[in-house]
Amino acid sequence: MSIFDFTKSEFLFDSDDDTAMDTEGNLYVRVSDDCAMDLESGELHFTSDWDKDEDEQDDLW
């Protein structure tokens, strides 16, 4: 699934439930449904919603 990064105007590609990577290879960690943090710079990026099915599954634990 792809997530749109509104801050950089590019797509992120999820690699795990809470991590994603952009086209340049930068890693991001999900902070909330609409926010991700660049692990290299520490900057917060506003994103489109992460997959709703994953959120519902996480709520079961």
C-alpha distance matrix in Angstrom:
0.0 3.8 6.8 10.1 13.1 16.1 18.6 17.9 16.5 13.7 9.9 8.6 6.2 6.1 8.8 10.2 10.6 12.2 11.6 9.7 11.3 12.2 13.7 17.0 16.1 16.6 15.2 14.3 14.9 13.9 17.3 16.5 14.1 14.8 15.9 15.1 17.8 18.2 19.8 22.1 23.6 23.1 22.2 20.2 17.6 16.8 13.1 11.5 10.9 8.5 7.6 11.2 11.5 11.2 13.8 16.1 16.1 17.0 19.8 21.4 22.4
3.8 0.0 3.8 6.6 9.6 12.7 15.1 14.2 12.7 9.9 6.2 5.6 4.6 6.3 9.7 11.7 12.2 12.7 11.5 8.7 9.6 9.6 11.1 14.5 14.2 14.5 13.6 12.6 13.8 13.1 16.2 15.7 13.4 13.1 13.9 13.1 15.8 16.0 18.1 20.1 21.2 20.9 19.5 17.7 14.7 14.0 10.4 9.2 9.8 8.4 9.0 12.7 14.0 13.5 15.4 18.1 18.5 18.9 21.5 23.7 24.5
6.8 3.8 0.0 3.8 6.5 9.5 11.9 11.8 10.6 8.6 5.6 5.0 6.2 7.3 11.1 12.5 12.2 11.7 10.9 8.4 9.7 9.4 11.8 14.7 14.6 13.9 12.9 11.1 12.1 10.8 13.4 12.7 10.5 9.6 10.4 10.1 13.2 13.8 16.4 18.6 19.1 18.4 16.7 14.4 11.3 10.2 6.6 5.7 7.0 6.5 8.6 12.0 14.1 13.4 14.4 17.5 18.5 18.3 20.6 23.2 23.9
10.1 6.6 3.8 0.0 3.8 6.1 9.0 8.9 7.1 5.9 4.5 6.0 8.7 10.7 14.3 15.9 15.7 14.7 13.5 10.8 11.2 9.7 11.7 14.3 15.1 14.2 14.1 12.2 13.8 12.6 14.6 14.0 11.9 9.8 10.5 10.6 13.4 13.8 17.0 18.6 18.5 18.1 15.7 13.5 9.9 8.6 5.4 5.2 8.3 9.3 11.8 14.7 17.3 16.9 17.3 20.5 21.8 21.5 23.4 26.3 27.1
13.1 9.6 6.5 3.8 0.0 3.8 5.5 5.7 5.5 5.4 5.7 6.6 10.1 11.9 15.2 16.7 16.6 14.7 13.3 10.7 10.7 9.0 11.4 13.1 14.0 12.4 12.5 10.5 12.4 11.7 13.2 13.2 12.1 9.3 8.7 8.5 10.7 10.9 14.5 15.8 15.2 14.9 12.2 10.2 6.5 6.0 4.4 6.7 10.0 11.0 14.2 16.9 19.7 18.7 18.7 22.2 23.4 22.5 24.4 27.5 27.9
16.1 12.7 9.5 6.1 3.8 0.0 3.8 5.6 4.8 7.1 8.7 10.3 13.8 15.6 18.9 20.3 19.8 17.8 16.7 14.4 14.5 12.4 14.4 15.9 17.3 15.5 15.8 13.7 15.3 14.2 14.9 14.5 13.3 9.9 9.7 10.6 12.7 13.2 17.0 18.1 16.7 16.2 13.0 10.8 7.1 5.5 5.5 7.5 11.1 13.2 16.5 18.7 21.8 21.2 20.7 24.0 25.7 24.8 26.3 29.6 30.2
18.6 15.1 11.9 9.0 5.5 3.8 0.0 3.8 5.7 8.2 10.4 11.4 15.2 16.8 19.8 21.1 20.9 18.4 16.9 14.8 14.4 12.3 14.4 14.9 16.4 14.1 14.8 12.8 14.8 14.4 14.6 15.1 14.9 11.4 10.0 10.2 11.1 11.2 15.0 15.5 13.7 13.5 10.0 8.6 5.4 5.8 7.5 10.5 13.9 15.5 19.0 21.3 24.3 23.2 22.6 26.2 27.6 26.3 27.8 31.2 31.3
17.9 14.2 11.8 8.9 5.7 5.6 3.8 0.0 3.8 5.6 8.6 10.0 13.8 16.1 18.8 20.8 21.3 19.0 16.8 14.1 12.8 9.9 11.3 11.7 13.8 12.0 13.6 12.6 15.3 15.6 16.7 17.5 17.1 14.0 12.5 11.7 12.2 11.2 14.8 14.7 13.4 14.2 11.1 10.7 7.8 8.9 9.5 12.1 15.6 16.6 19.9 22.6 25.4 24.2 24.2 27.7 28.9 27.7 29.7 32.8 32.9
16.5 12.7 10.6 7.1 5.5 4.8 5.7 3.8 0.0 3.8 7.1 9.8 13.4 16.1 19.2 21.3 21.7 19.9 18.0 15.0 13.8 10.8 11.6 13.0 15.3 14.3 15.7 14.6 17.2 17.0 18.3 18.4 17.3 14.2 13.7 13.5 14.9 14.2 17.8 18.0 17.0 17.6 14.6 13.6 10.1 9.9 9.4 10.9 14.6 16.0 18.9 21.6 24.4 23.7 23.9 27.2 28.6 27.9 29.8 32.9 33.3
13.7 9.9 8.6 5.9 5.4 7.1 8.2 5.6 3.8 0.0 3.8 6.8 10.1 13.2 16.1 18.6 19.4 18.0 15.7 12.3 10.8 7.6 8.1 10.3 12.4 12.0 13.4 12.9 15.7 15.9 17.9 18.3 17.0 14.5 14.0 13.1 14.5 13.4 16.6 17.0 16.8 17.6 15.2 14.3 10.9 11.2 9.7 10.9 14.1 14.7 17.2 20.4 22.7 21.9 22.7 26.0 26.9 26.4 28.7 31.5 31.8
9.9 6.2 5.6 4.5 5.7 8.7 10.4 8.6 7.1 3.8 0.0 3.8 6.6 9.8 12.8 15.4 16.3 15.4 13.2 9.7 8.7 6.3 7.4 10.5 11.6 11.6 12.2 11.6 14.1 14.1 16.7 16.9 15.3 13.5 13.3 12.2 14.1 13.4 16.2 17.2 17.7 18.1 16.2 15.0 11.7 11.6 9.1 9.6 12.2 12.0 14.1 17.5 19.5 18.7 19.8 23.0 23.7 23.4 25.9 28.5 28.9
8.6 5.6 5.0 6.0 6.6 10.3 11.4 10.0 9.8 6.8 3.8 0.0 3.8 6.5 9.4 11.8 12.9 11.9 9.5 5.9 5.4 4.5 7.2 9.8 9.6 9.3 9.0 8.4 10.7 11.1 14.2 14.8 13.7 12.5 11.8 10.0 11.7 11.0 13.3 14.9 15.9 16.0 14.7 13.6 10.9 11.4 8.8 9.8 11.5 10.3 12.5 16.1 17.7 16.3 17.6 21.0 21.2 20.7 23.4 25.9 25.9
6.2 4.6 6.2 8.7 10.1 13.8 15.2 13.8 13.4 10.1 6.6 3.8 0.0 3.8 6.4 9.3 11.0 11.0 8.6 5.2 5.3 6.2 8.2 11.1 10.0 10.5 9.7 9.6 11.4 11.9 15.4 15.9 14.6 14.4 14.1 12.0 13.8 13.2 14.7 16.5 18.2 18.3 17.6 16.4 14.1 14.5 11.6 11.8 12.5 10.3 11.5 15.2 16.1 14.6 16.6 19.7 19.4 19.2 22.3 24.3 24.4
6.1 6.3 7.3 10.7 11.9 15.6 16.8 16.1 16.1 13.2 9.8 6.5 3.8 0.0 3.8 5.7 7.2 7.6 5.9 3.9 6.3 8.8 11.4 13.7 11.8 11.7 9.6 8.9 9.5 9.7 13.4 14.0 12.9 13.7 13.3 11.2 13.2 13.2 14.1 16.6 18.6 18.0 17.8 16.4 14.6 15.0 12.1 12.2 11.8 8.7 9.5 13.1 13.5 11.5 13.7 16.7 16.1 15.7 19.0 20.8 20.7
8.8 9.7 11.1 14.3 15.2 18.9 19.8 18.8 19.2 16.1 12.8 9.4 6.4 3.8 0.0 3.8 7.1 8.0 5.8 5.2 7.0 10.3 12.5 14.3 11.5 11.9 9.5 9.8 10.2 11.3 15.1 16.2 15.7 16.8 16.0 13.4 14.6 14.2 14.1 16.6 19.1 18.8 19.3 18.4 17.2 18.1 15.5 15.9 15.2 11.9 12.2 15.5 15.1 12.6 15.2 18.0 16.6 16.1 19.7 21.0 20.4
10.2 11.7 12.5 15.9 16.7 20.3 21.1 20.8 21.3 18.6 15.4 11.8 9.3 5.7 3.8 0.0 3.8 5.5 5.2 6.9 9.8 13.3 15.9 17.5 14.6 14.2 11.1 10.5 9.5 10.0 13.5 14.5 14.3 16.2 15.5 13.2 14.6 15.0 14.6 17.6 20.0 19.0 19.8 18.5 17.8 18.4 16.0 16.3 14.8 11.2 11.2 13.9 13.2 10.1 12.5 15.2 13.5 12.6 16.3 17.5 16.7
10.6 12.2 12.2 15.7 16.6 19.8 20.9 21.3 21.7 19.4 16.3 12.9 11.0 7.2 7.1 3.8 0.0 3.8 6.1 8.4 12.0 15.2 18.3 19.9 17.3 16.4 13.1 11.4 9.3 8.5 11.5 11.8 11.5 14.0 13.8 12.3 14.2 15.6 15.6 19.0 20.9 19.2 19.8 17.9 17.2 17.3 14.9 14.8 12.7 9.0 8.8 10.9 10.3 6.9 8.8 11.7 10.2 9.1 12.6 14.2 13.6
12.2 12.7 11.7 14.7 14.7 17.8 18.4 19.0 19.9 18.0 15.4 11.9 11.0 7.6 8.0 5.5 3.8 0.0 3.8 7.0 10.7 13.8 17.2 18.4 15.9 14.2 10.6 8.4 5.7 5.0 8.2 9.3 9.9 12.0 11.0 9.0 10.6 12.3 12.2 15.8 17.5 15.5 16.2 14.4 14.1 14.7 13.0 13.8 12.1 8.9 10.3 12.4 12.8 9.4 10.1 13.5 12.6 10.6 13.7 15.9 15.0
11.6 11.5 10.9 13.5 13.3 16.7 16.9 16.8 18.0 15.7 13.2 9.5 8.6 5.9 5.8 5.2 6.1 3.8 0.0 3.8 7.1 10.5 13.9 14.8 12.1 10.6 7.1 5.5 4.5 6.0 9.6 11.5 12.0 13.1 11.5 8.6 9.4 9.9 9.8 13.0 15.1 13.9 14.6 13.5 13.1 14.4 12.7 14.0 13.3 10.3 12.0 14.8 15.4 12.2 13.4 16.9 16.0 14.3 17.5 19.6 18.6
9.7 8.7 8.4 10.8 10.7 14.4 14.8 14.1 15.0 12.3 9.7 5.9 5.2 3.9 5.2 6.9 8.4 7.0 3.8 0.0 3.8 6.9 10.2 11.6 9.4 8.4 5.9 5.1 6.4 7.8 11.4 12.9 12.8 13.0 11.6 8.7 9.8 9.4 10.2 12.7 14.7 14.2 14.3 13.3 12.0 13.3 11.2 12.5 12.7 10.1 12.0 15.4 16.3 13.8 15.2 18.7 18.1 17.0 20.1 22.3 21.7
11.3 9.6 9.7 11.2 10.7 14.5 14.4 12.8 13.8 10.8 8.7 5.4 5.3 6.3 7.0 9.8 12.0 10.7 7.1 3.8 0.0 3.8 6.8 7.9 5.7 5.5 4.6 6.0 8.9 10.9 14.3 16.0 16.0 15.5 13.8 10.6 10.9 9.2 10.1 11.5 13.7 14.2 14.2 14.1 12.6 14.4 12.6 14.3 15.3 13.2 15.1 18.7 19.6 17.3 18.9 22.3 21.8 20.7 23.9 26.1 25.4
12.2 9.6 9.4 9.7 9.0 12.4 12.3 9.9 10.8 7.6 6.3 4.5 6.2 8.8 10.3 13.3 15.2 13.8 10.5 6.9 3.8 0.0 3.8 5.4 5.4 5.5 6.9 8.0 11.4 13.1 16.0 17.5 17.2 15.9 14.3 11.6 11.9 9.8 11.6 12.2 13.6 14.7 13.9 14.0 11.9 13.7 12.1 13.8 15.7 14.4 16.6 20.3 21.6 19.8 21.2 24.6 24.5 23.6 26.6 28.9 28.6
13.7 11.1 11.8 11.7 11.4 14.4 14.4 11.3 11.6 8.1 7.4 7.2 8.2 11.4 12.5 15.9 18.3 17.2 13.9 10.2 6.8 3.8 0.0 3.8 5.5 7.5 9.8 11.6 15.1 16.9 19.8 21.2 20.6 19.2 17.8 15.3 15.5 13.1 14.7 14.5 16.0 17.7 16.9 17.2 15.1 16.7 15.0 16.4 18.6 17.4 19.3 23.0 24.2 22.6 24.3 27.6 27.4 26.8 29.9 32.1 31.8
17.0 14.5 14.7 14.3 13.1 15.9 14.9 11.7 13.0 10.3 10.5 9.8 11.1 13.7 14.3 17.5 19.9 18.4 14.8 11.6 7.9 5.4 3.8 0.0 3.8 5.7 9.1 11.6 15.3 17.7 20.3 22.3 22.3 20.8 18.8 15.9 15.2 12.0 13.2 12.1 13.7 16.1 15.6 16.8 15.3 17.7 16.8 18.8 21.0 19.9 22.0 25.7 26.9 25.0 26.5 29.9 29.6 28.6 31.7 33.9 33.3
16.1 14.2 14.6 15.1 14.0 17.3 16.4 13.8 15.3 12.4 11.6 9.6 10.0 11.8 11.5 14.6 17.3 15.9 12.1 9.4 5.7 5.4 5.5 3.8 0.0 3.8 6.4 9.6 13.1 15.9 18.7 21.0 21.3 20.3 18.2 14.8 14.0 10.9 11.1 10.6 13.1 15.1 15.4 16.6 15.5 18.0 17.0 19.0 20.6 18.8 20.8 24.4 25.3 23.0 24.6 28.0 27.3 26.2 29.4 31.5 30.5
16.6 14.5 13.9 14.2 12.4 15.5 14.1 12.0 14.3 12.0 11.6 9.3 10.5 11.7 11.9 14.2 16.4 14.2 10.6 8.4 5.5 5.5 7.5 5.7 3.8 0.0 3.8 6.7 10.3 13.3 15.7 18.3 19.1 17.9 15.3 11.8 10.4 7.1 7.6 7.2 9.5 11.3 11.7 13.0 12.5 15.4 14.9 17.5 19.0 17.5 20.0 23.4 24.6 22.1 23.2 26.8 26.3 24.7 27.8 30.1 29.0
15.2 13.6 12.9 14.1 12.5 15.8 14.8 13.6 15.7 13.4 12.2 9.0 9.7 9.6 9.5 11.1 13.1 10.6 7.1 5.9 4.6 6.9 9.8 9.1 6.4 3.8 0.0 3.8 6.9 10.2 12.9 15.6 16.6 16.1 13.4 9.7 8.5 6.1 5.7 7.3 9.9 10.5 11.4 12.1 11.9 14.6 13.9 16.4 17.3 15.3 17.7 20.9 21.9 19.1 20.1 23.7 23.0 21.2 24.3 26.6 25.4
14.3 12.6 11.1 12.2 10.5 13.7 12.8 12.6 14.6 12.9 11.6 8.4 9.6 8.9 9.8 10.5 11.4 8.4 5.5 5.1 6.0 8.0 11.6 11.6 9.6 6.7 3.8 0.0 3.8 6.6 9.2 11.8 13.0 12.5 9.8 6.0 5.3 4.5 5.5 8.4 9.9 9.2 9.6 9.2 9.0 11.5 10.9 13.5 14.2 12.5 15.3 18.1 19.6 16.8 17.3 21.0 20.7 18.8 21.5 24.1 23.1
14.9 13.8 12.1 13.8 12.4 15.3 14.8 15.3 17.2 15.7 14.1 10.7 11.4 9.5 10.2 9.5 9.3 5.7 4.5 6.4 8.9 11.4 15.1 15.3 13.1 10.3 6.9 3.8 0.0 3.8 6.3 9.3 11.0 11.4 8.8 5.4 5.3 6.7 6.9 10.5 11.8 9.9 10.7 9.6 10.1 12.0 11.4 13.7 13.4 11.4 14.0 16.4 17.7 14.6 14.6 18.3 18.0 15.6 18.3 20.9 19.7
13.9 13.1 10.8 12.6 11.7 14.2 14.4 15.6 17.0 15.9 14.1 11.1 11.9 9.7 11.3 10.0 8.5 5.0 6.0 7.8 10.9 13.1 16.9 17.7 15.9 13.3 10.2 6.6 3.8 0.0 3.8 5.7 7.3 8.3 6.3 4.4 6.5 9.2 10.2 13.8 14.4 12.0 12.0 9.7 9.6 10.3 9.5 11.2 10.3 8.5 11.4 13.3 15.0 12.1 11.6 15.3 15.6 13.2 15.5 18.5 17.7
17.3 16.2 13.4 14.6 13.2 14.9 14.6 16.7 18.3 17.9 16.7 14.2 15.4 13.4 15.1 13.5 11.5 8.2 9.6 11.4 14.3 16.0 19.8 20.3 18.7 15.7 12.9 9.2 6.3 3.8 0.0 3.8 7.1 7.8 5.4 5.1 6.6 10.2 11.3 14.7 14.6 11.5 11.3 8.5 9.5 9.9 10.3 12.3 11.5 10.6 13.7 14.7 16.9 14.2 12.6 16.2 16.9 14.1 15.6 18.9 18.1
16.5 15.7 12.7 14.0 13.2 14.5 15.1 17.5 18.4 18.3 16.9 14.8 15.9 14.0 16.2 14.5 11.8 9.3 11.5 12.9 16.0 17.5 21.2 22.3 21.0 18.3 15.6 11.8 9.3 5.7 3.8 0.0 3.8 5.4 5.1 6.9 9.6 13.2 14.8 18.2 17.8 14.8 13.9 10.6 10.6 9.6 9.4 10.5 8.9 8.6 11.6 12.0 14.6 12.5 10.3 13.7 15.2 12.8 13.6 17.2 17.1
14.1 13.4 10.5 11.9 12.1 13.3 14.9 17.1 17.3 17.0 15.3 13.7 14.6 12.9 15.7 14.3 11.5 9.9 12.0 12.8 16.0 17.2 20.6 22.3 21.3 19.1 16.6 13.0 11.0 7.3 7.1 3.8 0.0 3.8 6.0 8.3 11.8 14.9 16.9 20.2 20.0 17.4 16.1 12.6 11.4 9.4 8.0 7.7 5.3 5.7 8.6 8.8 11.9 10.6 8.5 11.9 13.9 12.4 13.2 16.8 17.4
14.8 13.1 9.6 9.8 9.3 9.9 11.4 14.0 14.2 14.5 13.5 12.5 14.4 13.7 16.8 16.2 14.0 12.0 13.1 13.0 15.5 15.9 19.2 20.8 20.3 17.9 16.1 12.5 11.4 8.3 7.8 5.4 3.8 0.0 3.8 7.1 10.6 13.6 16.3 19.1 18.4 16.0 14.0 10.3 8.5 5.8 4.9 5.6 5.3 7.2 10.7 11.6 14.9 13.9 12.2 15.5 17.6 16.2 17.0 20.6 21.2
15.9 13.9 10.4 10.5 8.7 9.7 10.0 12.5 13.7 14.0 13.3 11.8 14.1 13.3 16.0 15.5 13.8 11.0 11.5 11.6 13.8 14.3 17.8 18.8 18.2 15.3 13.4 9.8 8.8 6.3 5.4 5.1 6.0 3.8 0.0 3.8 7.0 10.1 12.8 15.6 14.7 12.2 10.3 6.7 5.6 4.7 5.3 7.9 8.4 9.1 12.9 14.3 17.2 15.4 14.0 17.6 19.1 17.1 18.4 21.9 21.8
15.1 13.1 10.1 10.6 8.5 10.6 10.2 11.7 13.5 13.1 12.2 10.0 12.0 11.2 13.4 13.2 12.3 9.0 8.6 8.7 10.6 11.6 15.3 15.9 14.8 11.8 9.7 6.0 5.4 4.4 5.1 6.9 8.3 7.1 3.8 0.0 3.8 6.7 9.2 12.1 11.8 9.6 8.4 5.7 5.3 6.6 6.8 9.8 10.4 9.9 13.5 15.6 17.9 15.6 14.9 18.7 19.4 17.3 19.2 22.4 21.9
17.8 15.8 13.2 13.4 10.7 12.7 11.1 12.2 14.9 14.5 14.1 11.7 13.8 13.2 14.6 14.6 14.2 10.6 9.4 9.8 10.9 11.9 15.5 15.2 14.0 10.4 8.5 5.3 5.3 6.5 6.6 9.6 11.8 10.6 7.0 3.8 0.0 3.8 6.0 8.8 8.3 5.9 5.6 4.5 6.0 8.9 10.0 13.4 14.2 13.5 16.9 19.1 21.2 18.5 17.9 21.7 22.1 19.6 21.6 24.7 23.7
18.2 16.0 13.8 13.8 10.9 13.2 11.2 11.2 14.2 13.4 13.4 11.0 13.2 13.2 14.2 15.0 15.6 12.3 9.9 9.4 9.2 9.8 13.1 12.0 10.9 7.1 6.1 4.5 6.7 9.2 10.2 13.2 14.9 13.6 10.1 6.7 3.8 0.0 3.8 5.6 5.7 5.1 5.4 6.4 7.4 10.9 11.8 15.1 16.5 15.6 18.8 21.5 23.4 20.7 20.6 24.4 24.5 22.2 24.6 27.4 26.3
19.8 18.1 16.4 17.0 14.5 17.0 15.0 14.8 17.8 16.6 16.2 13.3 14.7 14.1 14.1 14.6 15.6 12.2 9.8 10.2 10.1 11.6 14.7 13.2 11.1 7.6 5.7 5.5 6.9 10.2 11.3 14.8 16.9 16.3 12.8 9.2 6.0 3.8 0.0 3.8 5.9 5.4 7.8 9.4 11.0 14.4 15.1 18.2 19.0 17.5 20.5 23.0 24.4 21.3 21.5 25.2 24.7 22.2 24.8 27.3 25.7
22.1 20.1 18.6 18.6 15.8 18.1 15.5 14.7 18.0 17.0 17.2 14.9 16.5 16.6 16.6 17.6 19.0 15.8 13.0 12.7 11.5 12.2 14.5 12.1 10.6 7.2 7.3 8.4 10.5 13.8 14.7 18.2 20.2 19.1 15.6 12.1 8.8 5.6 3.8 0.0 3.8 5.9 8.2 11.0 12.6 16.2 17.2 20.5 21.9 20.6 23.6 26.4 27.8 24.9 25.1 28.8 28.4 26.0 28.6 31.1 29.5
23.6 21.2 19.1 18.5 15.2 16.7 13.7 13.4 17.0 16.8 17.7 15.9 18.2 18.6 19.1 20.0 20.9 17.5 15.1 14.7 13.7 13.6 16.0 13.7 13.1 9.5 9.9 9.9 11.8 14.4 14.6 17.8 20.0 18.4 14.7 11.8 8.3 5.7 5.9 3.8 0.0 3.8 5.4 8.9 11.0 14.7 16.5 20.1 21.8 21.2 24.5 27.1 29.0 26.2 26.0 29.7 29.8 27.2 29.5 32.4 30.9
23.1 20.9 18.4 18.1 14.9 16.2 13.5 14.2 17.6 17.6 18.1 16.0 18.3 18.0 18.8 19.0 19.2 15.5 13.9 14.2 14.2 14.7 17.7 16.1 15.1 11.3 10.5 9.2 9.9 12.0 11.5 14.8 17.4 16.0 12.2 9.6 5.9 5.1 5.4 5.9 3.8 0.0 3.8 6.6 9.5 13.1 15.1 18.7 19.9 19.4 22.8 25.0 27.0 24.1 23.5 27.2 27.4 24.6 26.6 29.6 28.1
22.2 19.5 16.7 15.7 12.2 13.0 10.0 11.1 14.6 15.2 16.2 14.7 17.6 17.8 19.3 19.8 19.8 16.2 14.6 14.3 14.2 13.9 16.9 15.6 15.4 11.7 11.4 9.6 10.7 12.0 11.3 13.9 16.1 14.0 10.3 8.4 5.6 5.4 7.8 8.2 5.4 3.8 0.0 3.8 6.5 10.1 12.6 16.3 18.0 18.1 21.8 23.9 26.4 23.9 23.1 26.9 27.5 25.0 26.8 30.0 29.0
20.2 17.7 14.4 13.5 10.2 10.8 8.6 10.7 13.6 14.3 15.0 13.6 16.4 16.4 18.4 18.5 17.9 14.4 13.5 13.3 14.1 14.0 17.2 16.8 16.6 13.0 12.1 9.2 9.6 9.7 8.5 10.6 12.6 10.3 6.7 5.7 4.5 6.4 9.4 11.0 8.9 6.6 3.8 0.0 3.8 6.8 9.5 13.2 14.7 15.2 18.9 20.7 23.4 21.2 20.1 23.8 24.8 22.4 23.9 27.3 26.6
17.6 14.7 11.3 9.9 6.5 7.1 5.4 7.8 10.1 10.9 11.7 10.9 14.1 14.6 17.2 17.8 17.2 14.1 13.1 12.0 12.6 11.9 15.1 15.3 15.5 12.5 11.9 9.0 10.1 9.6 9.5 10.6 11.4 8.5 5.6 5.3 6.0 7.4 11.0 12.6 11.0 9.5 6.5 3.8 0.0 3.8 6.2 10.0 12.2 13.0 16.8 18.9 21.8 20.0 19.1 22.8 24.0 22.2 23.8 27.1 26.9
16.8 14.0 10.2 8.6 6.0 5.5 5.8 8.9 9.9 11.2 11.6 11.4 14.5 15.0 18.1 18.4 17.3 14.7 14.4 13.3 14.4 13.7 16.7 17.7 18.0 15.4 14.6 11.5 12.0 10.3 9.9 9.6 9.4 5.8 4.7 6.6 8.9 10.9 14.4 16.2 14.7 13.1 10.1 6.8 3.8 0.0 3.8 7.1 9.5 11.3 15.1 16.7 20.0 18.8 17.6 21.1 22.8 21.3 22.5 26.0 26.3
13.1 10.4 6.6 5.4 4.4 5.5 7.5 9.5 9.4 9.7 9.1 8.8 11.6 12.1 15.5 16.0 14.9 13.0 12.7 11.2 12.6 12.1 15.0 16.8 17.0 14.9 13.9 10.9 11.4 9.5 10.3 9.4 8.0 4.9 5.3 6.8 10.0 11.8 15.1 17.2 16.5 15.1 12.6 9.5 6.2 3.8 0.0 3.8 6.5 8.1 11.7 13.8 16.9 16.0 15.3 18.7 20.4 19.3 20.8 24.1 24.7
11.5 9.2 5.7 5.2 6.7 7.5 10.5 12.1 10.9 10.9 9.6 9.8 11.8 12.2 15.9 16.3 14.8 13.8 14.0 12.5 14.3 13.8 16.4 18.8 19.0 17.5 16.4 13.5 13.7 11.2 12.3 10.5 7.7 5.6 7.9 9.8 13.4 15.1 18.2 20.5 20.1 18.7 16.3 13.2 10.0 7.1 3.8 0.0 3.8 6.5 9.5 11.3 14.6 14.4 13.9 16.9 18.9 18.5 19.8 23.0 24.0
10.9 9.8 7.0 8.3 10.0 11.1 13.9 15.6 14.6 14.1 12.2 11.5 12.5 11.8 15.2 14.8 12.7 12.1 13.3 12.7 15.3 15.7 18.6 21.0 20.6 19.0 17.3 14.2 13.4 10.3 11.5 8.9 5.3 5.3 8.4 10.4 14.2 16.5 19.0 21.9 21.8 19.9 18.0 14.7 12.2 9.5 6.5 3.8 0.0 3.8 6.5 7.7 11.1 11.1 10.3 13.1 15.3 15.0 16.2 19.3 20.6
8.5 8.4 6.5 9.3 11.0 13.2 15.5 16.6 16.0 14.7 12.0 10.3 10.3 8.7 11.9 11.2 9.0 8.9 10.3 10.1 13.2 14.4 17.4 19.9 18.8 17.5 15.3 12.5 11.4 8.5 10.6 8.6 5.7 7.2 9.1 9.9 13.5 15.6 17.5 20.6 21.2 19.4 18.1 15.2 13.0 11.3 8.1 6.5 3.8 0.0 3.8 6.3 8.9 8.0 8.1 11.3 12.7 12.4 14.2 17.1 18.1
7.6 9.0 8.6 11.8 14.2 16.5 19.0 19.9 18.9 17.2 14.1 12.5 11.5 9.5 12.2 11.2 8.8 10.3 12.0 12.0 15.1 16.6 19.3 22.0 20.8 20.0 17.7 15.3 14.0 11.4 13.7 11.6 8.6 10.7 12.9 13.5 16.9 18.8 20.5 23.6 24.5 22.8 21.8 18.9 16.8 15.1 11.7 9.5 6.5 3.8 0.0 3.8 5.5 5.7 6.9 9.2 10.4 11.2 13.1 15.4 16.9
11.2 12.7 12.0 14.7 16.9 18.7 21.3 22.6 21.6 20.4 17.5 16.1 15.2 13.1 15.5 13.9 10.9 12.4 14.8 15.4 18.7 20.3 23.0 25.7 24.4 23.4 20.9 18.1 16.4 13.3 14.7 12.0 8.8 11.6 14.3 15.6 19.1 21.5 23.0 26.4 27.1 25.0 23.9 20.7 18.9 16.7 13.8 11.3 7.7 6.3 3.8 0.0 3.8 5.4 5.1 6.4 8.7 10.0 10.9 13.2 15.3
11.5 14.0 14.1 17.3 19.7 21.8 24.3 25.4 24.4 22.7 19.5 17.7 16.1 13.5 15.1 13.2 10.3 12.8 15.4 16.3 19.6 21.6 24.2 26.9 25.3 24.6 21.9 19.6 17.7 15.0 16.9 14.6 11.9 14.9 17.2 17.9 21.2 23.4 24.4 27.8 29.0 27.0 26.4 23.4 21.8 20.0 16.9 14.6 11.1 8.9 5.5 3.8 0.0 3.8 5.4 5.2 6.2 8.7 10.1 11.3 13.6
11.2 13.5 13.4 16.9 18.7 21.2 23.2 24.2 23.7 21.9 18.7 16.3 14.6 11.5 12.6 10.1 6.9 9.4 12.2 13.8 17.3 19.8 22.6 25.0 23.0 22.1 19.1 16.8 14.6 12.1 14.2 12.5 10.6 13.9 15.4 15.6 18.5 20.7 21.3 24.9 26.2 24.1 23.9 21.2 20.0 18.8 16.0 14.4 11.1 8.0 5.7 5.4 3.8 0.0 3.8 5.5 5.1 6.1 8.7 10.2 11.5
13.8 15.4 14.4 17.3 18.7 20.7 22.6 24.2 23.9 22.7 19.8 17.6 16.6 13.7 15.2 12.5 8.8 10.1 13.4 15.2 18.9 21.2 24.3 26.5 24.6 23.2 20.1 17.3 14.6 11.6 12.6 10.3 8.5 12.2 14.0 14.9 17.9 20.6 21.5 25.1 26.0 23.5 23.1 20.1 19.1 17.6 15.3 13.9 10.3 8.1 6.9 5.1 5.4 3.8 0.0 3.8 5.4 5.1 6.3 9.1 10.6
16.1 18.1 17.5 20.5 22.2 24.0 26.2 27.7 27.2 26.0 23.0 21.0 19.7 16.7 18.0 15.2 11.7 13.5 16.9 18.7 22.3 24.6 27.6 29.9 28.0 26.8 23.7 21.0 18.3 15.3 16.2 13.7 11.9 15.5 17.6 18.7 21.7 24.4 25.2 28.8 29.7 27.2 26.9 23.8 22.8 21.1 18.7 16.9 13.1 11.3 9.2 6.4 5.2 5.5 3.8 0.0 3.8 5.5 5.2 6.9 9.6
16.1 18.5 18.5 21.8 23.4 25.7 27.6 28.9 28.6 26.9 23.7 21.2 19.4 16.1 16.6 13.5 10.2 12.6 16.0 18.1 21.8 24.5 27.4 29.6 27.3 26.3 23.0 20.7 18.0 15.6 16.9 15.2 13.9 17.6 19.1 19.4 22.1 24.5 24.7 28.4 29.8 27.4 27.5 24.8 24.0 22.8 20.4 18.9 15.3 12.7 10.4 8.7 6.2 5.1 5.4 3.8 0.0 3.8 5.4 5.5 7.5
17.0 18.9 18.3 21.5 22.5 24.8 26.3 27.7 27.9 26.4 23.4 20.7 19.2 15.7 16.1 12.6 9.1 10.6 14.3 17.0 20.7 23.6 26.8 28.6 26.2 24.7 21.2 18.8 15.6 13.2 14.1 12.8 12.4 16.2 17.1 17.3 19.6 22.2 22.2 26.0 27.2 24.6 25.0 22.4 22.2 21.3 19.3 18.5 15.0 12.4 11.2 10.0 8.7 6.1 5.1 5.5 3.8 0.0 3.8 5.4 5.7
19.8 21.5 20.6 23.4 24.4 26.3 27.8 29.7 29.8 28.7 25.9 23.4 22.3 19.0 19.7 16.3 12.6 13.7 17.5 20.1 23.9 26.6 29.9 31.7 29.4 27.8 24.3 21.5 18.3 15.5 15.6 13.6 13.2 17.0 18.4 19.2 21.6 24.6 24.8 28.6 29.5 26.6 26.8 23.9 23.8 22.5 20.8 19.8 16.2 14.2 13.1 10.9 10.1 8.7 6.3 5.2 5.4 3.8 0.0 3.8 5.5
21.4 23.7 23.2 26.3 27.5 29.6 31.2 32.8 32.9 31.5 28.5 25.9 24.3 20.8 21.0 17.5 14.2 15.9 19.6 22.3 26.1 28.9 32.1 33.9 31.5 30.1 26.6 24.1 20.9 18.5 18.9 17.2 16.8 20.6 21.9 22.4 24.7 27.4 27.3 31.1 32.4 29.6 30.0 27.3 27.1 26.0 24.1 23.0 19.3 17.1 15.4 13.2 11.3 10.2 9.1 6.9 5.5 5.4 3.8 0.0 3.8
22.4 24.5 23.9 27.1 27.9 30.2 31.3 32.9 33.3 31.8 28.9 25.9 24.4 20.7 20.4 16.7 13.6 15.0 18.6 21.7 25.4 28.6 31.8 33.3 30.5 29.0 25.4 23.1 19.7 17.7 18.1 17.1 17.4 21.2 21.8 21.9 23.7 26.3 25.7 29.5 30.9 28.1 29.0 26.6 26.9 26.3 24.7 24.0 20.6 18.1 16.9 15.3 13.6 11.5 10.6 9.6 7.5 5.7 5.5 3.8 0.0
